[in-house]
Amino acid sequence: MPDTLPFQIWDVFTDTPFTGNPLAIVESDGSLSTAQMQTLARQFNLSETIVLMPPRDPAHTARARIFFPTAEIPFAGHPTIGAALYRAARDGLEAVTLEEEAGLVPVTITEGTAQFTAPVLPAPHGGPIDPDLCAAALGLDPDRIGPHAPGVFAGGPAFLYVPVRDRTALAAAGPQEPAWSSLMEACGVDSAWLYDPDLNARMFSPTAGIPEDPATGSASAILAAQLLANGALSEGTTRHTIRQGADMGRPSEIGFEADVVEGAITAVRIAGRAVPVAEGRIRIPA
């Protein structure tokens, strides 16, 4: 087929096909416009599509641009993990460095697991959030929000973090209008990441074209700031396994590590596996 690009689909934050978070990986020579890349992302209609191009610095593996179906984003976790494992498998690499819009993202590969260091440390993004509005926006009784306080934090993208009391509350939650739109406007974001005390999680972003996301690596990295703000990170290194996607039939596992020195986050690392499920060629948009 003339005027086409190669692509692969990988399921990320899993080693089982048809679970985890699907990712479209497109290889380009760097000549695509932003509009063409956005058109490809709309065509795949997955939560994210990553376009890999020759790096600006030949010491790096690739330049990468990442797209929702509706907009470009500067950094995301599951495209980073998936693209790194794809290039590592293709080229026999044990380390990958991606030039993302948010900055350089180094990724190490160990026995089929990729781990990256977040390119931006997470920080607060806005003021206090009304827990009752969170409850109304998610169709929950107010007493099912907590025990942490909801908060908005950014580290490239920004997310609203909503803690819920237990796994049952997490399973029952879902965006409810008009309160959902009011909550997103109040927070200045378009995505909410919910979690229970065991770090089972869900992420909703319908206005970004993602009704629910089965695994959100960037939100998992930024979670470090939410946990720190609520006294849930200790000095030194904290490690967790985050489980997301089970409520939509695509279970995922995300490895989380955060370093805290003198009460401040100094590094966040996210790890996961991935598996290829499809490949082909796609026409270059006009």
C-alpha contacts under 8 A as a table, 3 or more apart, distances in Angstrom:
res1	aa1	res2	aa2	distance
1	M	4	T	6.41
1	M	283	R	7.94
2	P	283	R	7.75
3	D	283	R	5.98
3	D	284	I	5.81
4	T	281	R	5.94
4	T	282	I	5.20
4	T	283	R	4.23
4	T	284	I	5.23
5	L	26	V	6.94
5	L	27	E	6.47
5	L	28	S	6.72
5	L	281	R	5.28
5	L	282	I	5.35
5	L	283	R	6.38
5	L	284	I	6.54
6	P	26	V	6.10
6	P	27	E	5.90
6	P	279	E	7.59
6	P	280	G	5.87
6	P	281	R	4.38
6	P	282	I	6.49
7	F	24	A	6.85
7	F	25	I	5.42
7	F	26	V	4.45
7	F	27	E	6.37
7	F	279	E	5.66
7	F	280	G	5.52
7	F	281	R	5.69
7	F	282	I	7.04
8	Q	24	A	5.94
8	Q	25	I	5.26
8	Q	26	V	6.79
8	Q	276	P	7.20
8	Q	277	V	7.68
8	Q	278	A	5.59
8	Q	279	E	4.12
8	Q	280	G	6.44
9	I	22	P	6.57
9	I	23	L	5.46
9	I	24	A	4.69
9	I	25	I	6.22
9	I	276	P	5.99
9	I	277	V	5.70
9	I	278	A	4.98
9	I	279	E	6.13
10	W	22	P	5.62
10	W	23	L	5.27
10	W	24	A	6.73
10	W	25	I	7.66
10	W	82	G	6.47
10	W	274	A	6.45
10	W	275	V	5.41
10	W	276	P	4.15
10	W	277	V	5.55
10	W	278	A	7.11
11	D	14	T	6.62
11	D	15	D	7.75
11	D	16	T	7.86
11	D	17	P	6.36
11	D	18	F	6.67
11	D	19	T	6.56
11	D	20	G	5.48
11	D	21	N	5.24
11	D	22	P	4.26
11	D	23	L	6.16
11	D	82	G	7.52
11	D	274	A	5.49
11	D	275	V	5.34
11	D	276	P	6.26
11	D	277	V	6.88
12	V	15	D	7.60
12	V	20	G	5.27
12	V	21	N	4.99
12	V	22	P	6.09
12	V	23	L	7.01
12	V	78	H	6.07
12	V	81	I	7.05
12	V	82	G	5.70
12	V	215	A	7.93
12	V	252	S	7.82
12	V	272	G	7.24
12	V	273	R	6.13
12	V	274	A	4.21
12	V	275	V	6.60
13	F	20	G	5.35
13	F	21	N	6.64
13	F	78	H	7.13
13	F	81	I	7.91
13	F	215	A	6.92
13	F	252	S	5.27
13	F	253	E	5.40
13	F	254	I	5.94
13	F	272	G	4.78
13	F	273	R	4.98
13	F	274	A	5.65
14	T	17	P	7.67
14	T	19	T	6.53
14	T	20	G	5.10
14	T	21	N	7.94
14	T	251	P	7.77
14	T	252	S	5.58
14	T	253	E	6.37
14	T	272	G	6.99
14	T	273	R	5.28
14	T	274	A	5.32
14	T	275	V	7.06
15	D	273	R	5.82
15	D	274	A	5.37
15	D	275	V	5.48
16	T	19	T	5.94
16	T	20	G	7.72
16	T	275	V	6.85
17	P	20	G	7.89
17	P	275	V	6.33
17	P	276	P	7.43
17	P	277	V	6.34
18	F	22	P	7.94
18	F	250	R	7.11
18	F	277	V	7.67
19	T	22	P	7.94
19	T	249	G	7.35
19	T	250	R	4.24
19	T	251	P	5.73
19	T	252	S	6.86
20	G	214	P	6.11
20	G	215	A	6.49
20	G	245	G	7.00
20	G	250	R	5.12
20	G	251	P	5.50
20	G	252	S	4.53
20	G	253	E	7.74
21	N	78	H	7.24
21	N	213	D	7.31
21	N	214	P	5.31
21	N	215	A	5.54
21	N	250	R	7.19
21	N	252	S	7.26
22	P	46	L	6.80
22	P	47	S	7.64
23	L	46	L	6.65
23	L	47	S	7.43
23	L	48	E	6.00
23	L	49	T	5.86
23	L	50	I	7.54
23	L	78	H	7.50
23	L	79	P	6.43
23	L	82	G	7.06
24	A	44	F	6.99
24	A	46	L	7.23
24	A	48	E	6.96
24	A	49	T	4.69
24	A	50	I	6.27
25	I	49	T	6.11
25	I	50	I	5.12
25	I	51	V	6.02
25	I	52	L	7.29
25	I	83	A	6.70
26	V	49	T	7.62
26	V	50	I	6.30
26	V	51	V	4.76
26	V	52	L	6.13
27	E	51	V	5.91
27	E	52	L	5.00
27	E	53	M	6.33
28	S	31	S	7.12
28	S	32	L	7.17
28	S	51	V	6.75
28	S	52	L	6.03
28	S	53	M	5.17
28	S	54	P	7.92
29	D	32	L	7.74
29	D	53	M	5.56
29	D	54	P	6.48
30	G	53	M	5.10
30	G	54	P	6.53
32	L	36	Q	5.93
32	L	37	M	6.50
33	S	36	Q	5.14
33	S	37	M	6.37
34	T	37	M	5.15
34	T	38	Q	6.14
35	A	38	Q	5.06
35	A	39	T	6.15
36	Q	39	T	5.03
36	Q	40	L	6.37
36	Q	284	I	7.48
36	Q	285	P	5.59
36	Q	286	A	7.15
37	M	40	L	5.12
37	M	41	A	6.37
37	M	51	V	7.31
37	M	67	F	7.75
38	Q	41	A	5.05
38	Q	42	R	6.27
38	Q	67	F	6.49
38	Q	68	F	7.99
38	Q	69	P	7.01
38	Q	70	T	7.37
38	Q	71	A	6.92
38	Q	72	E	7.29
39	T	42	R	5.09
39	T	43	Q	6.21
39	T	285	P	6.86
40	L	43	Q	4.99
40	L	44	F	6.31
40	L	49	T	7.96
40	L	285	P	7.26
41	A	44	F	5.24
41	A	45	N	5.93
41	A	46	L	7.25
41	A	48	E	7.08
41	A	49	T	5.44
41	A	67	F	6.15
41	A	68	F	6.55
41	A	69	P	5.07
41	A	70	T	7.94
42	R	45	N	4.86
42	R	46	L	7.88
42	R	68	F	7.77
42	R	69	P	4.43
42	R	70	T	6.89
43	Q	69	P	7.85
44	F	49	T	7.50
44	F	69	P	7.86
45	N	48	E	7.78
45	N	69	P	5.53
46	L	49	T	6.77
46	L	68	F	7.50
46	L	69	P	6.84
47	S	68	F	5.68
47	S	69	P	6.70
47	S	209	G	7.47
47	S	210	I	5.81
47	S	213	D	6.81
48	E	66	I	6.69
48	E	67	F	5.42
48	E	68	F	4.73
48	E	69	P	6.87
48	E	79	P	6.95
49	T	66	I	5.77
49	T	67	F	5.28
49	T	68	F	6.66
49	T	69	P	7.93
49	T	79	P	7.12
50	I	64	A	6.51
50	I	65	R	5.69
50	I	66	I	4.49
50	I	67	F	6.44
50	I	79	P	6.05
50	I	83	A	7.53
51	V	64	A	5.60
51	V	65	R	5.33
51	V	66	I	6.48
52	L	62	A	6.07
52	L	63	R	5.78
52	L	64	A	4.75
52	L	65	R	6.87
53	M	62	A	5.65
53	M	63	R	5.05
53	M	64	A	6.28
54	P	61	T	7.70
54	P	62	A	5.18
54	P	63	R	5.78
55	P	58	P	5.87
55	P	60	H	6.07
55	P	61	T	6.35
55	P	62	A	4.34
55	P	63	R	4.46
55	P	98	L	7.98
55	P	99	E	6.86
56	R	60	H	7.87
56	R	62	A	7.92
56	R	63	R	6.81
56	R	99	E	7.90
57	D	60	H	5.73
58	P	61	T	7.29
60	H	63	R	8.00
60	H	96	V	7.33
60	H	97	T	5.21
60	H	98	L	6.57
60	H	99	E	7.37
61	T	96	V	5.74
61	T	97	T	5.24
61	T	98	L	5.94
62	A	97	T	6.98
62	A	98	L	5.28
62	A	99	E	6.23
63	R	98	L	5.69
63	R	99	E	4.44
63	R	100	E	6.27
64	A	98	L	6.26
64	A	99	E	5.73
64	A	100	E	5.10
64	A	101	E	7.53
65	R	72	E	7.58
65	R	73	I	7.85
65	R	74	P	7.38
65	R	100	E	6.14
65	R	101	E	6.71
66	I	72	E	5.87
66	I	73	I	5.77
66	I	74	P	6.80
66	I	75	F	6.88
66	I	76	A	7.31
66	I	79	P	7.31
66	I	100	E	8.00
67	F	70	T	7.41
67	F	71	A	5.71
67	F	72	E	4.20
67	F	73	I	5.78
68	F	71	A	5.17
68	F	72	E	5.98
68	F	73	I	7.08
68	F	208	A	7.00
68	F	209	G	7.29
69	P	208	A	7.35
69	P	209	G	6.08
70	T	208	A	5.95
70	T	209	G	6.29
71	A	208	A	7.56
73	I	76	A	7.33
73	I	101	E	7.90
73	I	156	G	7.94
73	I	157	P	7.01
74	P	100	E	6.54
74	P	101	E	4.59
74	P	102	A	4.86
74	P	156	G	6.06
74	P	157	P	7.14
75	F	100	E	6.34
75	F	101	E	6.55
75	F	102	A	5.64
75	F	156	G	5.96
75	F	157	P	7.01
75	F	218	S	7.18
76	A	79	P	6.00
76	A	80	T	6.41
76	A	157	P	7.92
76	A	216	T	7.72
76	A	217	G	6.32
76	A	218	S	4.91
77	G	80	T	5.14
77	G	81	I	6.25
77	G	216	T	6.44
77	G	217	G	3.72
77	G	218	S	4.60
77	G	219	A	7.96
77	G	270	I	7.57
78	H	81	I	5.13
78	H	82	G	5.94
78	H	215	A	7.20
78	H	216	T	6.48
78	H	217	G	5.31
78	H	218	S	7.66
79	P	82	G	5.11
79	P	83	A	5.75
80	T	83	A	5.37
80	T	84	A	5.97
80	T	98	L	7.75
80	T	116	F	7.79
81	I	84	A	5.27
81	I	85	L	6.23
81	I	107	V	7.82
81	I	114	A	5.91
81	I	115	Q	7.19
81	I	116	F	7.47
81	I	271	A	7.41
81	I	272	G	6.65
81	I	273	R	7.33
81	I	274	A	7.43
82	G	85	L	5.32
82	G	86	Y	6.09
82	G	273	R	7.76
82	G	274	A	5.92
83	A	86	Y	4.99
83	A	87	R	6.15
84	A	87	R	5.28
84	A	88	A	5.94
84	A	96	V	5.97
84	A	98	L	7.92
84	A	107	V	6.82
84	A	114	A	7.10
85	L	88	A	4.91
85	L	89	A	5.97
85	L	109	I	7.39
85	L	112	G	7.52
85	L	113	T	7.85
85	L	114	A	6.56
85	L	273	R	7.79
85	L	274	A	6.90
86	Y	89	A	5.30
86	Y	90	R	6.14
87	R	90	R	4.99
87	R	91	D	5.80
87	R	92	G	7.77
87	R	93	L	7.28
87	R	96	V	7.71
88	A	91	D	5.37
88	A	92	G	5.20
88	A	93	L	4.34
88	A	94	E	6.40
88	A	95	A	7.32
88	A	96	V	7.10
88	A	109	I	7.55
89	A	92	G	5.42
89	A	93	L	6.94
93	L	96	V	6.95
93	L	109	I	7.71
94	E	108	T	6.17
94	E	109	I	4.92
94	E	110	T	7.03
95	A	106	P	7.41
95	A	107	V	5.67
95	A	108	T	4.50
95	A	109	I	5.68
96	V	106	P	5.99
96	V	107	V	5.05
96	V	108	T	6.43
96	V	109	I	7.86
97	T	104	L	6.75
97	T	105	V	5.61
97	T	106	P	4.38
97	T	107	V	5.95
98	L	104	L	5.85
98	L	105	V	5.19
98	L	106	P	6.46
98	L	107	V	7.88
99	E	103	G	6.09
99	E	104	L	4.78
99	E	105	V	6.45
100	E	103	G	5.21
100	E	104	L	5.93
100	E	105	V	6.83
102	A	119	P	6.60
102	A	120	V	7.25
102	A	156	G	6.21
103	G	119	P	5.78
103	G	120	V	7.81
104	L	119	P	6.29
105	V	116	F	6.62
105	V	117	T	6.52
105	V	118	A	6.77
105	V	119	P	5.69
106	P	116	F	5.76
106	P	117	T	6.37
107	V	114	A	6.31
107	V	115	Q	5.41
107	V	116	F	4.34
107	V	117	T	7.02
108	T	114	A	5.59
108	T	115	Q	5.39
108	T	116	F	6.54
109	I	112	G	6.33
109	I	113	T	5.60
109	I	114	A	4.54
109	I	115	Q	6.64
110	T	113	T	5.23
110	T	114	A	6.47
112	G	273	R	6.29
113	T	271	A	6.66
113	T	272	G	5.44
113	T	273	R	4.79
113	T	274	A	7.85
114	A	271	A	5.43
114	A	272	G	5.57
114	A	273	R	6.26
115	Q	269	R	6.53
115	Q	270	I	5.45
115	Q	271	A	4.02
115	Q	272	G	6.60
116	F	269	R	5.50
116	F	270	I	5.55
116	F	271	A	6.48
117	T	267	A	6.98
117	T	268	V	5.81
117	T	269	R	4.44
117	T	270	I	6.66
118	A	121	L	6.77
118	A	221	A	6.78
118	A	267	A	7.24
118	A	268	V	5.68
118	A	269	R	6.01
118	A	270	I	7.49
120	V	155	G	5.19
120	V	156	G	6.42
121	L	155	G	5.72
121	L	222	I	7.61
121	L	265	I	7.30
121	L	266	T	7.32
121	L	267	A	6.78
121	L	268	V	7.26
122	P	153	F	6.47
122	P	154	A	5.36
122	P	155	G	4.30
122	P	221	A	7.69
122	P	222	I	5.11
122	P	223	L	7.96
122	P	224	A	7.15
122	P	225	A	5.70
123	A	153	F	5.47
123	A	154	A	5.54
123	A	155	G	6.50
123	A	222	I	7.87
123	A	225	A	6.15
124	P	151	G	7.86
124	P	152	V	6.20
124	P	153	F	4.42
124	P	154	A	6.35
124	P	225	A	7.31
125	H	152	V	5.31
125	H	153	F	4.69
125	H	154	A	5.79
125	H	158	A	7.28
126	G	152	V	6.29
126	G	153	F	7.65
126	G	187	C	6.92
126	G	188	G	7.88
127	G	151	G	7.79
127	G	152	V	7.67
128	P	150	P	7.68
128	P	151	G	6.52
129	I	134	C	7.91
129	I	150	P	6.00
129	I	151	G	6.05
129	I	152	V	7.80
129	I	187	C	7.24
130	D	133	L	5.37
130	D	134	C	6.51
130	D	150	P	7.70
131	P	134	C	4.95
131	P	135	A	6.23
131	P	142	P	7.03
131	P	145	I	6.66
131	P	149	A	7.43
131	P	150	P	6.55
132	D	135	A	5.00
132	D	136	A	6.27
132	D	142	P	5.47
133	L	136	A	5.10
133	L	137	A	6.05
133	L	179	A	6.91
133	L	183	L	6.48
134	C	137	A	5.13
134	C	138	L	6.22
134	C	145	I	7.82
134	C	162	V	7.27
134	C	180	W	7.95
134	C	183	L	6.74
135	A	138	L	5.25
135	A	139	G	5.99
135	A	140	L	4.80
135	A	141	D	5.91
135	A	142	P	5.22
135	A	144	R	7.57
135	A	145	I	6.57
136	A	139	G	5.17
136	A	140	L	6.14
136	A	141	D	7.38
136	A	142	P	7.64
136	A	176	Q	7.16
136	A	179	A	6.01
136	A	180	W	7.67
137	A	140	L	7.85
137	A	174	G	7.74
137	A	175	P	5.67
137	A	176	Q	4.97
137	A	177	E	6.71
137	A	178	P	7.54
137	A	179	A	4.52
137	A	180	W	4.27
137	A	181	S	7.91
137	A	183	L	6.70
138	L	173	A	5.13
138	L	174	G	4.80
138	L	175	P	4.83
138	L	176	Q	5.66
138	L	180	W	7.14
139	G	172	A	7.78
139	G	173	A	5.95
139	G	174	G	6.32
139	G	175	P	6.99
139	G	176	Q	6.01
140	L	144	R	6.44
140	L	145	I	7.84
140	L	169	A	7.36
140	L	172	A	7.48
140	L	173	A	6.39
141	D	144	R	5.62
141	D	145	I	7.69
142	P	145	I	5.75
143	D	146	G	7.53
144	R	164	V	5.65
144	R	165	R	5.21
144	R	166	D	7.81
144	R	169	A	6.44
145	I	162	V	7.23
145	I	163	P	5.88
145	I	164	V	4.50
145	I	165	R	5.88
146	G	149	A	6.15
146	G	150	P	7.70
146	G	162	V	7.71
146	G	163	P	5.05
146	G	164	V	5.06
146	G	165	R	5.46
147	P	163	P	6.75
147	P	164	V	7.14
147	P	165	R	6.44
148	H	163	P	5.89
148	H	230	N	5.96
149	A	162	V	7.49
149	A	163	P	7.04
149	A	230	N	7.03
150	P	160	L	7.23
150	P	161	Y	5.45
150	P	162	V	4.77
150	P	163	P	6.32
151	G	160	L	5.79
151	G	161	Y	5.30
151	G	162	V	7.02
151	G	226	Q	6.57
152	V	158	A	6.94
152	V	159	F	5.62
152	V	160	L	4.38
152	V	161	Y	6.02
152	V	187	C	6.89
152	V	226	Q	7.77
153	F	158	A	5.59
153	F	159	F	5.81
153	F	160	L	6.76
153	F	161	Y	7.76
153	F	222	I	6.66
153	F	223	L	7.87
153	F	225	A	6.77
153	F	226	Q	6.95
154	A	157	P	5.55
154	A	158	A	3.96
154	A	159	F	6.42
154	A	222	I	6.41
155	G	158	A	6.45
155	G	218	S	7.84
155	G	222	I	5.93
157	P	218	S	7.45
158	A	189	V	6.35
158	A	191	S	7.71
158	A	219	A	7.85
159	F	189	V	6.26
159	F	190	D	7.46
159	F	191	S	5.43
159	F	192	A	5.69
159	F	193	W	6.62
159	F	219	A	6.66
160	L	187	C	7.08
160	L	189	V	7.00
160	L	191	S	6.29
160	L	192	A	4.60
160	L	193	W	6.07
161	Y	192	A	5.91
161	Y	193	W	5.01
161	Y	194	L	5.89
161	Y	195	Y	7.74
161	Y	223	L	7.67
161	Y	226	Q	7.06
162	V	192	A	6.97
162	V	193	W	6.22
162	V	194	L	4.74
162	V	195	Y	6.57
163	P	194	L	5.68
163	P	195	Y	5.06
163	P	196	D	5.84
163	P	197	P	7.75
164	V	167	R	7.90
164	V	169	A	6.25
164	V	170	L	6.32
164	V	194	L	6.89
164	V	195	Y	6.03
164	V	196	D	5.09
164	V	197	P	7.59
165	R	169	A	6.49
165	R	170	L	7.97
165	R	196	D	5.96
165	R	197	P	6.95
166	D	169	A	5.45
166	D	170	L	6.49
166	D	196	D	5.26
166	D	197	P	6.63
167	R	170	L	4.99
167	R	171	A	6.25
167	R	196	D	6.06
167	R	200	N	7.24
168	T	171	A	5.20
168	T	172	A	6.31
169	A	172	A	5.11
169	A	173	A	6.29
170	L	173	A	5.44
170	L	194	L	7.12
170	L	195	Y	6.98
170	L	196	D	6.72
170	L	201	A	7.40
170	L	202	R	7.37
171	A	247	D	6.42
174	G	204	F	7.65
175	P	180	W	5.74
175	P	204	F	7.36
176	Q	179	A	6.07
176	Q	180	W	5.40
177	E	180	W	5.04
177	E	181	S	6.46
178	P	181	S	5.67
178	P	182	S	6.49
179	A	182	S	5.00
179	A	183	L	6.07
180	W	183	L	5.12
180	W	184	M	6.27
181	S	184	M	5.12
181	S	185	E	6.11
182	S	185	E	5.18
182	S	186	A	6.12
183	L	186	A	5.07
183	L	187	C	6.16
184	M	187	C	5.17
184	M	188	G	5.86
184	M	189	V	5.40
184	M	190	D	5.56
184	M	191	S	7.42
185	E	188	G	5.14
185	E	189	V	6.89
190	D	205	S	5.77
190	D	206	P	7.70
190	D	207	T	6.22
190	D	208	A	6.64
191	S	203	M	7.01
191	S	204	F	5.67
191	S	205	S	4.36
191	S	206	P	7.75
191	S	208	A	7.87
192	A	203	M	5.65
192	A	204	F	5.42
192	A	205	S	6.61
193	W	201	A	6.96
193	W	202	R	5.78
193	W	203	M	4.31
193	W	204	F	6.58
193	W	219	A	7.12
194	L	201	A	5.38
194	L	202	R	5.15
194	L	203	M	6.14
195	Y	198	D	7.81
195	Y	199	L	5.42
195	Y	200	N	5.51
195	Y	201	A	4.30
195	Y	202	R	6.60
196	D	199	L	5.23
196	D	200	N	5.57
196	D	201	A	6.66
197	P	200	N	7.55
199	L	240	H	7.98
199	L	241	T	7.39
199	L	242	I	5.29
199	L	243	R	6.57
200	N	242	I	5.96
200	N	243	R	4.78
200	N	244	Q	5.84
201	A	242	I	7.03
201	A	243	R	6.05
201	A	244	Q	4.76
201	A	245	G	7.45
202	R	212	E	7.39
202	R	213	D	7.16
202	R	214	P	7.25
202	R	215	A	8.00
202	R	244	Q	5.73
202	R	245	G	6.52
202	R	247	D	7.85
203	M	212	E	5.66
203	M	213	D	5.44
203	M	214	P	7.43
203	M	215	A	7.85
203	M	216	T	7.30
204	F	210	I	6.81
204	F	211	P	5.67
204	F	212	E	4.56
204	F	213	D	6.43
205	S	208	A	5.52
205	S	209	G	6.74
205	S	210	I	4.99
205	S	211	P	5.52
205	S	212	E	6.32
205	S	213	D	7.73
206	P	209	G	5.09
206	P	210	I	4.80
206	P	211	P	4.21
206	P	212	E	7.17
207	T	210	I	7.12
207	T	211	P	7.88
210	I	213	D	6.36
212	E	248	M	7.83
213	D	216	T	6.61
213	D	245	G	6.91
214	P	244	Q	5.75
214	P	245	G	3.81
214	P	246	A	7.51
214	P	248	M	7.05
214	P	250	R	6.00
214	P	251	P	6.91
214	P	252	S	6.68
215	A	244	Q	5.52
215	A	245	G	6.10
215	A	252	S	6.01
215	A	253	E	7.72
215	A	254	I	7.59
216	T	219	A	5.48
216	T	220	S	6.21
217	G	220	S	4.95
217	G	221	A	6.28
217	G	254	I	7.20
217	G	270	I	6.87
218	S	221	A	5.13
218	S	222	I	6.26
219	A	222	I	5.03
219	A	223	L	5.94
220	S	223	L	5.06
220	S	224	A	7.50
220	S	242	I	7.65
220	S	254	I	7.70
220	S	256	F	7.09
220	S	270	I	7.46
221	A	224	A	6.05
221	A	256	F	7.09
221	A	268	V	6.07
221	A	269	R	6.80
221	A	270	I	6.38
222	I	225	A	5.87
222	I	226	Q	7.31
223	L	226	Q	5.06
223	L	227	L	6.18
224	A	227	L	5.18
224	A	228	L	6.09
224	A	233	L	7.62
224	A	258	A	6.48
224	A	265	I	7.67
224	A	268	V	7.26
225	A	228	L	5.03
225	A	229	A	6.06
225	A	265	I	7.56
226	Q	229	A	5.21
226	Q	230	N	6.43
227	L	230	N	5.19
227	L	231	G	6.30
227	L	232	A	4.85
227	L	233	L	5.89
228	L	231	G	5.15
228	L	232	A	5.52
228	L	233	L	5.02
229	A	232	A	7.56
231	G	234	S	7.66
233	L	238	T	6.59
233	L	260	V	7.47
234	S	237	T	7.43
234	S	238	T	6.86
234	S	260	V	6.82
234	S	263	G	7.99
235	E	259	D	7.38
235	E	260	V	4.99
235	E	261	V	5.87
235	E	262	E	6.89
235	E	263	G	6.66
236	G	259	D	5.45
236	G	260	V	5.13
236	G	261	V	6.32
237	T	257	E	6.60
237	T	258	A	5.51
237	T	259	D	4.45
237	T	260	V	6.41
238	T	256	F	7.99
238	T	257	E	5.54
238	T	258	A	5.34
238	T	259	D	6.59
239	R	255	G	7.57
239	R	256	F	5.55
239	R	257	E	4.52
239	R	258	A	6.77
240	H	255	G	6.28
240	H	256	F	5.13
240	H	257	E	6.63
241	T	253	E	6.55
241	T	254	I	5.71
241	T	255	G	4.91
241	T	256	F	6.04
242	I	253	E	5.76
242	I	254	I	4.99
242	I	255	G	6.41
242	I	256	F	7.04
243	R	246	A	7.67
243	R	251	P	7.10
243	R	252	S	5.66
243	R	253	E	4.83
243	R	254	I	6.43
244	Q	247	D	7.86
244	Q	251	P	5.97
244	Q	252	S	5.24
244	Q	253	E	6.62
244	Q	254	I	7.96
245	G	248	M	5.47
245	G	249	G	6.40
245	G	250	R	4.90
245	G	251	P	4.49
245	G	252	S	5.73
246	A	249	G	5.07
246	A	250	R	5.42
246	A	251	P	4.22
246	A	252	S	7.20
247	D	250	R	7.53
247	D	251	P	7.77
248	M	251	P	7.78
253	E	272	G	6.95
254	I	270	I	6.86
254	I	271	A	6.01
254	I	272	G	5.54
255	G	269	R	7.99
255	G	270	I	5.42
255	G	271	A	4.59
255	G	272	G	6.07
256	F	268	V	7.56
256	F	269	R	6.03
256	F	270	I	4.95
256	F	271	A	6.62
257	E	268	V	5.73
257	E	269	R	5.06
257	E	270	I	6.49
258	A	265	I	7.01
258	A	266	T	7.71
258	A	267	A	5.81
258	A	268	V	4.43
258	A	269	R	6.36
259	D	265	I	5.77
259	D	266	T	5.54
259	D	267	A	5.22
259	D	268	V	6.41
260	V	263	G	5.92
260	V	264	A	5.25
260	V	265	I	4.46
260	V	266	T	5.73
260	V	267	A	7.51
261	V	264	A	5.39
261	V	265	I	6.48
261	V	266	T	6.53
265	I	268	V	7.60
